[in-house]
């Protein structure tokens, strides 16, 4: 009888543990930056908002997961994920070979190009000669910073900032000659504002996957295949049922997904 009681108790304990593990799988903590409007930003009430935030909420709904979205400084994004401060990153993080050495990615959920911005009338051109000696503002730990340092490091003065917003402010103050960032973020949060009326895009759009990745994906820790595949299925669902387009149209007058892969 004692053996039977012990067996039943052990079985119940395993069942409870399994139930808890299952419940935990339904709780997902997601990090975004909160300083990269209109993709992610903090509103006057201190709440996270933006395209990335709405996409995260839509994906969680499709996954039937209880999700918490938290703000994390950009340069600590991947370290925070690896330290298990959260389970995923939805923050316009480009899928690059370098990052894939540290984390796994979902399929893309957006793909936007990178461009330079100059002051109107400056005459700056995007050539080796035109860029020589120029001060270029860029966000730290980004594909844009990596590209500038590797491609033009010997020609230009790269000024790195913790946020794109702070780079924009230094552009307004005349402390940098050019900005180099995601074209959508520059357009929506700078050029279309009253502060940015004296500035303009210059040069081509940069989107070579070698440098700029395969689009923005959701980063998860290596080996978290169930979570990654859950996001993949949810991305497919919101693309098919119109949810993605509804969210996109809230922020943009154009497509930010890019070509179908």
Backbone bond lengths (Angstrom), bond angles and torsions (degrees), N, CA, C in turn:
res aa  C-N    CA-C-N  psi(-1)  N-CA   C-N-CA  omega(-1)  CA-C   N-CA-C  phi
1 X - - - 1.465 - - 1.534 111.16 -
2 X 1.362 116.06 -43.08 1.458 119.23 179.07 1.523 111.32 -60.89
3 X 1.357 115.15 -39.04 1.467 119.00 178.99 1.522 110.68 -64.64
4 X 1.361 116.33 -39.93 1.459 120.57 179.73 1.526 110.45 -64.95
5 X 1.342 116.86 -43.15 1.460 120.76 178.76 1.521 111.01 -62.81
6 X 1.326 114.84 -42.11 1.468 119.26 179.19 1.521 111.11 -63.17
7 X 1.335 115.78 -40.00 1.471 120.74 179.89 1.526 110.49 -64.33
8 X 1.359 115.67 -46.48 1.467 120.04 179.84 1.527 110.51 -61.69
9 X 1.335 116.57 -42.99 1.466 120.88 -179.88 1.521 111.06 -62.13
10 X 1.331 115.37 -42.48 1.465 119.81 179.47 1.520 110.65 -64.80
11 X 1.341 115.99 -41.19 1.465 120.48 179.97 1.525 110.68 -63.12
12 X 1.353 116.08 -43.75 1.456 119.86 178.56 1.519 111.57 -63.01
13 X 1.325 115.23 -39.81 1.471 119.43 179.59 1.518 110.90 -62.25
14 X 1.335 117.06 -41.39 1.462 120.97 177.94 1.516 111.09 -64.81
15 X 1.342 115.15 -40.61 1.467 119.46 -179.79 1.518 110.69 -63.21
16 X 1.347 116.69 -42.69 1.462 120.80 178.69 1.521 110.41 -63.33
17 X 1.342 115.40 -44.71 1.474 119.79 179.26 1.510 111.00 -61.11
18 X 1.336 116.63 -42.40 1.467 120.62 179.63 1.513 110.35 -64.17
19 X 1.347 115.83 -40.83 1.456 119.58 179.09 1.511 111.42 -63.55
20 X 1.332 116.64 -39.84 1.459 120.75 178.32 1.513 111.09 -64.75
21 X 1.339 116.82 -43.31 1.463 120.57 179.22 1.516 109.87 -61.42
22 X 1.346 116.04 -42.12 1.455 120.29 179.44 1.515 110.69 -62.43
23 X 1.358 115.72 -42.66 1.457 119.77 179.66 1.523 110.95 -63.85
24 X 1.338 115.76 -40.64 1.457 119.93 179.76 1.523 111.68 -61.79
25 X 1.328 117.28 -33.18 1.459 120.62 178.71 1.517 111.62 -64.80
26 X 1.323 117.21 -20.54 1.455 121.46 -179.87 1.524 111.85 -87.64
27 X 1.334 116.88 -3.35 1.452 120.94 178.28 1.525 108.78 -107.91
28 X 1.309 116.10 118.81 1.453 120.22 -177.09 1.523 109.44 -126.40
29 X 1.309 115.96 126.58 1.466 122.02 178.96 1.526 107.35 -101.72
30 X 1.317 116.51 123.13 1.469 122.37 -172.87 1.524 110.05 -118.21
31 X 1.324 116.41 133.16 1.470 121.41 178.25 1.524 110.49 -102.36
32 X 1.317 115.36 140.02 1.458 122.34 169.24 1.521 106.97 -137.35
33 X 1.330 117.12 170.20 1.467 118.31 -172.36 1.526 113.27 -82.17
34 X 1.321 116.64 -46.00 1.453 119.53 -176.78 1.512 114.08 80.91
35 X 1.337 117.35 12.56 1.468 121.11 -178.67 1.523 110.56 -142.95
36 X 1.327 116.66 34.03 1.461 120.42 -174.73 1.532 109.38 -141.34
37 X 1.330 114.65 56.19 1.465 120.57 -179.03 1.532 110.75 -60.92
38 X 1.350 117.29 145.60 1.463 127.69 2.32 1.536 113.70 -90.15
39 X 1.328 116.76 9.09 1.462 119.42 -179.26 1.530 111.64 -72.03
40 X 1.301 116.26 -43.76 1.470 119.84 176.37 1.527 108.71 -156.17
41 X 1.325 115.78 134.23 1.461 120.36 -179.29 1.524 109.07 -160.28
42 X 1.322 116.09 168.18 1.460 121.98 178.84 1.524 108.01 -107.16
43 X 1.331 116.41 123.67 1.460 120.32 -176.50 1.528 110.60 -78.95
44 X 1.348 118.13 175.06 1.471 120.68 -178.17 1.523 114.64 -59.03
45 X 1.337 116.31 -20.82 1.461 120.07 178.25 1.523 112.89 -89.61
46 X 1.346 116.16 5.52 1.452 120.02 178.63 1.515 114.18 81.37
47 X 1.359 116.98 15.21 1.453 121.40 -177.95 1.536 111.21 -100.72
48 X 1.317 116.04 141.56 1.468 120.38 175.93 1.524 109.89 -71.03
49 X 1.323 115.59 132.23 1.457 122.12 -179.79 1.522 109.14 -138.59
50 X 1.334 116.69 173.33 1.459 121.06 174.09 1.513 113.43 121.22
51 X 1.311 114.53 173.17 1.459 122.28 -178.75 1.515 111.90 -56.07
52 X 1.331 117.05 -48.71 1.464 120.56 -179.28 1.521 111.53 -60.74
53 X 1.316 116.18 -39.90 1.470 121.15 -178.51 1.527 110.42 -66.56
54 X 1.332 116.42 -44.21 1.468 119.80 178.73 1.523 111.47 -66.43
55 X 1.326 116.52 -38.35 1.472 120.04 176.87 1.525 109.45 -63.51
56 X 1.324 117.13 -44.15 1.474 120.90 179.32 1.528 110.91 -58.43
57 X 1.321 116.72 -45.19 1.464 120.88 -179.85 1.527 111.39 -63.97
58 X 1.338 116.64 -40.08 1.465 120.68 179.46 1.525 111.03 -66.19
59 X 1.328 116.71 -40.46 1.463 120.33 178.92 1.522 110.86 -65.75
60 X 1.322 116.42 -41.59 1.468 119.91 178.87 1.524 110.89 -62.67
61 X 1.325 116.36 -38.14 1.470 119.80 178.59 1.522 110.35 -63.09
62 X 1.326 116.89 -43.32 1.465 120.31 179.07 1.525 111.36 -65.86
63 X 1.323 116.56 -34.78 1.461 121.36 -179.83 1.531 112.14 -81.67
64 X 1.357 115.45 -5.61 1.464 120.69 -175.95 1.532 110.56 54.33
65 X 1.318 114.17 41.62 1.466 121.02 -178.16 1.516 110.28 -110.95
66 X 1.308 115.96 145.48 1.455 121.98 173.51 1.519 107.63 -84.99
67 X 1.322 116.48 112.86 1.463 119.80 -173.74 1.516 112.08 -115.77
68 X 1.308 114.72 141.96 1.462 122.50 173.54 1.523 107.13 -118.45
69 X 1.325 116.46 129.08 1.459 121.11 -178.58 1.520 108.62 -108.01
70 X 1.326 115.98 126.85 1.469 121.34 -175.41 1.521 110.33 -125.45
71 X 1.322 116.02 154.56 1.461 122.24 177.92 1.524 110.52 -88.53
72 X 1.331 115.12 140.69 1.468 121.38 179.22 1.524 108.60 -146.07
73 X 1.331 117.13 130.71 1.467 120.25 176.10 1.520 109.78 -56.29
74 X 1.338 115.61 143.62 1.459 120.63 -172.65 1.524 113.06 -58.21
75 X 1.318 117.49 -46.88 1.469 118.26 -173.84 1.529 112.98 -70.31
76 X 1.341 117.37 -8.44 1.450 119.83 176.17 1.516 113.43 -106.87
77 X 1.325 116.98 8.83 1.467 121.75 -174.20 1.529 113.08 -58.40
78 X 1.310 116.94 -60.83 1.465 119.88 -176.92 1.529 111.49 -68.37
79 X 1.343 120.12 -43.04 1.465 118.77 175.31 1.530 112.57 -56.05
80 X 1.326 117.38 -39.31 1.455 120.75 178.88 1.514 112.53 -65.35
81 X 1.323 116.39 -38.41 1.467 120.94 177.21 1.519 110.22 -64.49
82 X 1.321 116.26 -46.41 1.465 120.46 -179.22 1.530 111.86 -65.83
83 X 1.326 116.72 -28.07 1.457 121.32 178.08 1.530 111.82 -84.06
84 X 1.329 116.40 2.54 1.476 123.40 177.37 1.524 112.64 65.60
85 X 1.344 116.60 31.58 1.456 120.07 172.74 1.530 109.93 -71.96
86 X 1.317 116.60 -24.91 1.460 123.66 177.67 1.521 107.56 -155.42
87 X 1.325 116.44 173.45 1.466 121.11 -172.31 1.523 114.32 -103.49
88 X 1.323 117.33 -17.70 1.467 120.14 -176.42 1.520 109.44 -156.74
89 X 1.328 115.08 159.74 1.463 122.19 177.03 1.523 108.36 -121.58
90 X 1.336 116.57 122.90 1.469 121.21 172.63 1.525 105.69 -124.75
91 X 1.329 116.19 92.31 1.466 120.69 -170.83 1.527 111.33 -154.42
92 X 1.336 116.71 41.52 1.460 120.47 -178.72 1.524 111.63 54.09
93 X 1.311 116.64 38.23 1.468 120.63 178.35 1.527 109.21 -83.11
94 X 1.329 115.51 117.83 1.462 120.33 -178.12 1.523 111.40 -70.23
95 X 1.313 114.88 141.97 1.465 121.91 179.13 1.522 107.74 -82.62
96 X 1.323 117.39 104.82 1.465 121.58 -179.68 1.523 110.06 -122.64
97 X 1.309 115.21 159.37 1.466 120.01 179.77 1.521 111.17 -62.57
98 X 1.313 117.06 -36.59 1.464 120.74 -179.70 1.522 110.84 -64.96
99 X 1.326 116.52 -44.37 1.469 119.41 179.78 1.522 111.88 -69.61
100 X 1.328 116.67 -31.55 1.466 120.24 -179.90 1.523 112.50 -66.68
101 X 1.323 116.94 -13.59 1.459 119.95 174.81 1.539 110.81 -72.45
102 X 1.340 115.89 -22.92 1.464 120.86 -175.59 1.522 113.31 -106.73
103 X 1.343 116.89 -35.08 1.467 121.00 -175.03 1.523 109.82 -136.46
104 X 1.331 115.64 166.41 1.462 121.25 172.29 1.518 108.82 -101.50
105 X 1.324 115.65 155.14 1.459 121.05 -179.19 1.519 111.80 -124.24
106 X 1.326 114.64 149.09 1.462 120.79 167.56 1.521 108.20 -73.30
107 X 1.317 116.39 -179.94 1.457 119.93 168.81 1.528 107.88 -66.80
108 X 1.303 118.11 165.31 1.467 120.91 -176.63 1.531 110.54 -68.14
109 X 1.337 115.39 152.92 1.461 120.10 171.40 1.535 110.79 -124.00
110 X 1.334 117.04 -1.00 1.463 122.57 174.57 1.522 108.02 -165.67
111 X 1.328 115.24 158.96 1.468 119.22 177.91 1.518 108.72 -157.11
112 X 1.315 116.39 102.19 1.462 121.62 -176.95 1.527 110.19 -122.47
113 X 1.339 117.36 149.57 1.465 120.35 -176.20 1.525 112.96 -81.76
114 X 1.318 114.67 171.87 1.462 123.48 176.63 1.528 108.83 -109.59
115 X 1.335 116.81 143.99 1.467 119.77 178.11 1.530 110.83 -144.08
116 X 1.333 114.26 164.17 1.464 122.21 172.32 1.521 109.35 -92.63
117 X 1.322 115.72 150.75 1.465 122.68 171.51 1.523 108.16 -125.53
118 X 1.327 115.56 136.40 1.464 121.58 177.10 1.528 109.36 -127.00
119 X 1.308 116.95 167.02 1.456 121.10 172.83 1.518 108.42 -77.68
120 X 1.321 116.69 137.81 1.465 120.49 177.71 1.520 109.95 -59.57
121 X 1.321 114.41 134.65 1.456 119.82 179.25 1.510 114.48 87.69
122 X 1.346 117.07 -4.34 1.471 119.44 -178.85 1.522 111.88 -73.03
123 X 1.316 116.51 -26.51 1.466 120.38 179.42 1.515 114.83 74.34
124 X 1.312 118.14 6.97 1.469 121.10 -179.69 1.526 109.88 -67.74
125 X 1.323 116.31 131.95 1.465 121.82 177.72 1.525 109.53 -116.52
126 X 1.325 115.43 151.96 1.469 120.36 -177.20 1.524 110.05 -89.87
127 X 1.309 114.20 75.09 1.464 123.83 174.73 1.520 106.90 -135.28
128 X 1.310 117.03 166.14 1.461 119.81 178.30 1.531 110.11 -56.41
129 X 1.318 116.14 -44.54 1.461 120.00 -179.18 1.525 111.13 -68.45
130 X 1.345 115.64 -40.57 1.453 119.75 -178.22 1.524 113.09 -68.33
131 X 1.322 117.05 -29.99 1.465 121.40 -178.11 1.524 113.39 -88.71
132 X 1.314 117.14 -15.38 1.466 121.04 -174.25 1.530 111.30 -55.50
133 X 1.339 115.08 122.77 1.457 121.40 176.94 1.519 115.06 79.52
134 X 1.323 117.61 0.39 1.463 119.97 -176.96 1.534 111.16 -79.31
135 X 1.319 115.77 147.81 1.462 122.87 176.09 1.530 108.01 -93.03
136 X 1.314 116.08 122.03 1.466 119.93 -174.92 1.526 110.12 -119.20
137 X 1.320 116.17 124.04 1.449 121.98 179.14 1.518 111.69 -87.58
138 X 1.328 115.94 133.24 1.464 121.17 -176.29 1.530 108.68 -152.72
139 X 1.318 116.92 152.68 1.466 119.47 177.87 1.523 109.83 -78.98
140 X 1.320 115.44 141.25 1.456 121.76 -177.96 1.535 111.01 -67.64
141 X 1.314 115.82 149.92 1.477 123.41 175.08 1.525 113.26 60.34
142 X 1.323 116.24 34.54 1.462 120.91 179.19 1.521 110.62 -116.36
143 X 1.333 115.32 166.58 1.465 120.11 175.46 1.525 110.04 -62.76
144 X 1.332 116.18 -31.42 1.466 119.94 179.82 1.529 110.91 -67.38
145 X 1.328 116.86 -42.52 1.461 119.28 177.94 1.525 110.64 -64.37
146 X 1.325 116.32 -44.05 1.462 119.72 179.46 1.522 111.50 -58.70
147 X 1.328 115.54 -43.53 1.469 120.28 -179.31 1.530 110.58 -62.48
148 X 1.321 117.09 -48.62 1.463 120.62 -178.92 1.518 111.84 -59.29
149 X 1.312 115.99 -45.75 1.469 119.35 -176.48 1.525 111.75 -68.23
150 X 1.314 117.31 -36.84 1.463 120.20 -178.33 1.529 111.98 -81.23
151 X 1.328 116.71 -34.96 1.470 120.56 -174.93 1.526 112.67 -89.75
152 X 1.329 116.63 -38.40 1.466 120.12 -173.01 1.526 113.14 -128.19
153 X 1.318 117.52 13.63 1.464 121.27 -174.66 1.514 115.05 -53.40
154 X 1.315 116.96 -32.84 1.463 120.23 -178.35 1.526 112.43 -84.94
155 X 1.342 116.29 -9.54 1.461 120.36 -176.31 1.522 113.27 -105.48
156 X 1.328 116.86 -33.99 1.463 120.69 -170.39 1.529 111.72 -117.04
157 X 1.314 114.22 166.45 1.460 121.63 175.47 1.533 106.74 -104.30
158 X 1.329 116.78 103.44 1.458 121.46 -177.52 1.530 109.52 -82.55
159 X 1.324 115.71 120.32 1.461 122.08 177.44 1.530 108.30 -105.93
160 X 1.326 117.22 112.40 1.459 121.73 -176.00 1.529 110.91 -96.74
161 X 1.336 115.20 139.52 1.466 122.11 -177.45 1.522 109.92 -127.76
162 X 1.347 114.89 153.91 1.454 118.58 179.49 1.521 112.23 -69.77
163 X 1.340 117.33 -28.30 1.462 121.74 177.23 1.526 109.96 -136.54
164 X 1.321 116.08 158.27 1.463 120.82 175.33 1.529 109.82 -65.13
165 X 1.327 116.05 -36.26 1.463 120.30 179.68 1.521 111.63 -57.09
166 X 1.326 117.79 -41.85 1.460 120.38 -179.79 1.529 111.43 -69.81
167 X 1.327 116.77 -31.87 1.469 119.46 173.54 1.525 109.75 -64.96
168 X 1.330 116.37 -42.61 1.469 120.62 178.51 1.528 110.84 -59.96
169 X 1.331 116.82 -42.09 1.461 120.68 -179.74 1.525 111.65 -62.58
170 X 1.313 116.72 -38.27 1.467 119.44 177.93 1.525 111.36 -71.55
171 X 1.321 116.99 -28.93 1.470 120.12 173.91 1.533 109.20 -64.91
172 X 1.304 116.65 -44.01 1.466 120.99 178.14 1.525 111.20 -62.16
173 X 1.330 115.83 -34.82 1.465 120.67 -178.56 1.523 112.63 -82.64
174 X 1.325 117.33 -4.14 1.456 120.73 179.02 1.509 114.61 80.37
175 X 1.333 116.40 15.93 1.465 119.07 -178.60 1.521 112.70 -87.93
176 X 1.323 118.08 -11.54 1.467 121.66 170.99 1.526 108.58 -132.56
177 X 1.326 116.19 156.31 1.467 121.63 -177.38 1.523 112.26 -94.49
178 X 1.333 116.02 -25.90 1.457 121.60 -177.46 1.525 109.70 -143.88
179 X 1.316 114.73 154.99 1.460 121.83 168.20 1.515 107.93 -112.81
180 X 1.333 116.28 149.81 1.464 120.59 177.69 1.511 107.08 -138.96
181 X 1.346 116.18 109.46 1.462 120.12 -174.76 1.516 109.81 -160.56
182 X 1.316 115.62 -178.99 1.455 121.41 175.76 1.527 108.98 -56.46
183 X 1.335 116.17 130.41 1.461 120.92 -174.87 1.520 112.23 -63.20
184 X 1.333 117.29 -37.34 1.463 120.19 -179.05 1.522 110.60 -67.13
185 X 1.317 117.14 -45.64 1.461 120.62 178.69 1.527 111.04 -61.33
186 X 1.332 117.21 -42.64 1.463 120.72 178.30 1.524 111.60 -64.37
187 X 1.321 116.70 -41.80 1.456 121.32 -177.65 1.523 111.45 -67.67
188 X 1.331 116.16 -51.82 1.461 120.75 -172.83 1.528 112.84 -75.07
189 X 1.318 117.77 -36.13 1.464 119.83 -172.65 1.524 113.52 -105.78
190 X 1.345 117.30 1.93 1.461 119.01 179.02 1.530 111.60 -137.12
191 X 1.325 117.36 -64.90 1.459 120.01 -174.38 1.527 113.20 -62.45
192 X 1.316 117.63 -33.50 1.465 120.65 -178.19 1.530 113.09 -85.16
193 X 1.314 116.28 -0.55 1.467 119.70 177.97 1.525 109.86 -93.52
194 X 1.320 116.19 163.96 1.461 120.14 178.18 1.522 110.94 -61.18
195 X 1.339 116.64 -36.64 1.467 120.22 -179.47 1.521 112.17 -64.05
196 X 1.337 116.41 -30.30 1.457 119.96 -175.54 1.512 115.46 -95.26
197 X 1.326 117.14 10.22 1.468 119.87 -173.54 1.525 113.76 -64.95
198 X 1.326 117.29 -20.68 1.472 120.66 -178.59 1.527 112.57 -96.02
199 X 1.337 116.84 13.74 1.458 121.11 -176.99 1.521 109.81 -124.93
200 X 1.346 115.81 162.26 1.466 120.00 -175.54 1.526 111.19 -155.03
201 X 1.336 114.88 158.87 1.455 120.00 172.29 1.517 109.46 -69.68
202 X 1.331 115.45 149.73 1.460 120.76 174.56 1.529 108.83 -143.77
203 X 1.316 116.16 142.74 1.461 120.49 177.23 1.513 112.75 82.51
204 X 1.312 116.14 -176.80 1.471 121.71 -175.79 1.526 112.71 -78.17
205 X 1.327 114.72 169.84 1.466 120.79 170.24 1.519 107.63 -84.37
206 X 1.313 116.97 138.26 1.462 123.02 -179.27 1.523 109.22 -106.17
207 X 1.335 115.95 120.47 1.470 119.00 -179.28 1.526 113.17 -148.81
208 X 1.324 116.96 18.17 1.461 120.46 178.81 1.534 109.51 -60.69
209 X 1.350 118.10 118.56 1.469 120.73 -178.32 1.528 113.82 -54.14
210 X 1.324 116.82 -28.06 1.461 120.08 179.50 1.520 110.76 -57.40
211 X 1.317 116.16 -37.42 1.457 121.19 -177.75 1.529 112.90 -104.38
212 X 1.335 115.30 -38.44 1.461 119.55 -168.60 1.523 113.94 -108.83
213 X 1.332 116.76 6.48 1.452 120.31 172.13 1.517 114.98 81.48
214 X 1.322 113.92 -170.02 1.467 121.60 -173.28 1.520 111.65 -109.25
215 X 1.310 117.44 23.80 1.447 121.64 -175.31 1.523 110.75 106.01
216 X 1.318 116.06 174.48 1.464 121.18 179.16 1.517 109.65 -86.88
217 X 1.331 115.67 129.67 1.457 121.09 178.19 1.510 110.82 -125.76
218 X 1.313 115.29 175.44 1.461 121.45 178.17 1.519 108.31 -96.16
219 X 1.311 116.63 120.44 1.466 121.21 -178.10 1.527 110.34 -87.97
220 X 1.321 115.40 134.83 1.471 122.32 173.88 1.525 107.84 -133.72
221 X 1.319 116.39 165.25 1.461 118.87 177.89 1.522 110.40 -67.38
222 X 1.308 116.74 149.38 1.459 121.23 177.96 1.528 110.14 -58.45
223 X 1.306 115.21 137.02 1.455 120.55 179.80 1.512 114.14 91.60
224 X 1.340 117.62 -10.13 1.472 120.71 178.84 1.536 109.04 -84.57
225 X 1.340 115.03 60.03 1.467 120.12 -172.77 1.525 112.99 -67.38
226 X 1.322 116.95 -35.92 1.468 119.75 -178.97 1.532 110.35 -63.84
227 X 1.315 116.54 -42.95 1.456 120.79 179.35 1.523 110.43 -67.78
228 X 1.322 116.38 -44.26 1.471 120.38 -179.81 1.530 111.23 -60.96
229 X 1.321 116.88 -44.87 1.465 120.19 179.54 1.523 111.59 -68.29
230 X 1.340 116.16 -32.85 1.460 119.92 175.34 1.519 110.93 -61.10
231 X 1.330 116.75 -43.28 1.462 120.95 176.27 1.529 110.65 -63.96
232 X 1.330 117.41 -42.03 1.461 120.33 179.65 1.522 111.88 -59.06
233 X 1.325 116.14 -45.68 1.463 119.52 179.16 1.528 110.93 -63.67
234 X 1.326 115.62 -39.96 1.458 119.73 -179.06 1.529 111.33 -67.40
235 X 1.337 117.39 -38.88 1.467 120.47 176.36 1.519 110.04 -60.09
236 X 1.332 117.02 -45.42 1.468 120.87 178.12 1.528 110.72 -59.11
237 X 1.324 116.40 -41.76 1.469 120.43 -177.26 1.524 112.03 -66.10
238 X 1.338 117.38 -45.57 1.469 117.96 -178.15 1.523 111.35 -71.98
239 X 1.322 117.54 -23.86 1.462 120.19 174.05 1.530 110.36 -70.72
240 X 1.322 116.59 -39.06 1.465 120.84 -175.43 1.521 113.63 -79.16
241 X 1.339 117.56 -34.44 1.471 118.89 -172.88 1.530 114.23 -93.80
242 X 1.338 117.52 4.68 1.456 120.95 176.53 1.518 115.38 91.89
243 X 1.332 116.80 -7.29 1.470 119.75 -179.79 1.521 111.11 -61.62
244 X 1.320 116.84 -42.46 1.471 121.05 -178.80 1.531 110.54 -59.49
245 X 1.333 116.21 -48.68 1.469 119.39 -178.62 1.521 111.87 -64.03
246 X 1.313 116.98 -35.25 1.458 120.85 178.27 1.528 110.22 -63.60
247 X 1.328 116.84 -44.07 1.471 120.81 178.36 1.527 110.07 -66.96
248 X 1.318 116.64 -44.88 1.455 121.50 -178.53 1.529 111.26 -58.41
249 X 1.330 116.38 -44.41 1.472 120.36 -176.84 1.523 112.24 -67.20
250 X 1.310 117.37 -18.57 1.466 121.90 177.21 1.525 110.88 -69.13
251 X 1.329 116.38 -28.93 1.459 120.71 -174.48 1.524 114.56 -114.18
252 X 1.329 117.49 -27.95 1.460 120.51 -171.66 1.532 111.48 -133.48
253 X 1.318 114.51 152.48 1.469 120.30 175.54 1.523 110.47 -99.61
254 X 1.315 116.53 14.20 1.462 121.71 -178.01 1.529 109.39 -148.10
255 X 1.324 115.08 170.31 1.471 121.41 -177.00 1.521 110.71 -78.75
256 X 1.325 116.74 130.64 1.464 120.29 176.22 1.524 111.72 -111.42
257 X 1.333 116.50 1.05 1.460 119.15 178.83 1.521 112.10 -78.78
258 X 1.331 117.26 -34.83 1.458 120.65 -177.13 1.512 110.35 85.37
259 X 1.305 116.75 -170.16 1.452 121.99 -176.96 1.527 110.20 -68.91
260 X 1.314 115.64 149.10 1.458 120.71 176.06 1.514 109.10 -65.71
261 X 1.349 116.43 136.41 1.467 119.25 -178.58 1.519 109.90 -98.47
